[in-house]
Amino acid sequence: MSRANGRRSELRSLREALGLTLDDVSVRSGYSPAYLSRLESGERALTLSVAAKLLEVYRQPQAEAHS
């Protein structure tokens, strides 16, 4: 698995480990669920700015992410 594919797989794994759905992340990040799904599957390139935003979302306490 390439480093890029590994990072994309990690996005999905991290989201799932936090108990978040694509819809949850979409609401918190402003990116559509379809775009997030394409990032996770490797169909779209992960840019530094998108990665930074997703890290912000994933670092929030779960209770806040589900509100």
C-alpha positions in Angstrom: 0.0 0.0 0.0 1.4 3.4 -0.9 1.8 6.1 1.7 -1.0 8.1 0.1 -3.4 5.2 0.2 -2.4 4.4 3.7 -3.2 8.0 4.8 -6.6 7.7 3.1 -7.3 4.4 4.9 -6.3 6.1 8.1 -8.9 8.8 7.6 -11.7 6.2 7.5 -10.2 4.2 10.4 -9.9 7.3 12.5 -13.4 8.5 11.8 -14.8 5.1 12.5 -12.8 4.8 15.7 -14.3 8.0 16.9 -17.7 6.8 16.1 -18.3 9.5 13.5 -20.3 9.1 10.3 -19.5 10.9 7.1 -22.5 13.1 7.8 -21.1 14.0 11.3 -17.8 15.0 9.7 -19.5 16.8 6.9 -21.5 19.0 9.3 -18.3 19.8 11.3 -16.0 20.3 8.4 -18.2 21.9 5.7 -17.2 19.2 3.2 -19.9 17.1 1.6 -20.3 13.5 2.6 -19.6 12.5 -1.1 -16.3 14.5 -1.1 -15.3 12.9 2.2 -16.1 9.4 0.9 -14.0 10.1 -2.2 -11.1 11.2 0.0 -11.3 8.1 2.1 -11.4 5.8 -1.0 -8.6 7.6 -2.7 -10.7 9.0 -5.6 -9.8 12.5 -4.6 -6.4 13.9 -3.5 -6.0 14.9 0.1 -4.6 18.4 0.3 -2.8 19.9 3.3 -5.6 22.4 3.9 -8.3 19.6 3.9 -6.1 17.4 6.1 -5.7 20.2 8.6 -9.5 20.8 8.7 -10.2 17.1 9.2 -7.7 16.9 12.0 -9.5 19.8 13.8 -12.8 17.8 13.5 -11.2 14.6 14.7 -9.6 16.2 17.7 -12.9 17.6 19.0 -14.5 15.7 21.9 -17.1 13.2 20.6 -19.9 14.9 22.5 -19.2 18.1 20.6 -18.9 16.3 17.2 -22.4 14.7 17.7 -24.1 17.9 18.8 
